């Protein structure tokens, strides 16, 4: 199991954490574990990559791109 040390924690936050832990009948360490677990387990899953790409480029209609003209017409595949 990993260990986490938090340095420079504001005194007011430390006091609020102590009070909240006491209210829940837990040690401060157990309270921090509960807070982290609750926050990280309830995080919404990220949206699928395709949806994010589509959203990012939704405003583009393709007219801004300078594409070279095709030199050769597409050919069908020959299977021998």
SULGI-V969704 format. One record per helix or strand of 2 or more residues. SS is the DSSP state (@ for helix, = for strand). FROM is the first residue (numbers start at 1). TO is the last residue. Records with the same first field share a line. If there is no record, write none. Layout:
SS=FROM-TO / FROM-TO
//
This chain:
@=11-24 / 28-41 / 49-56
//
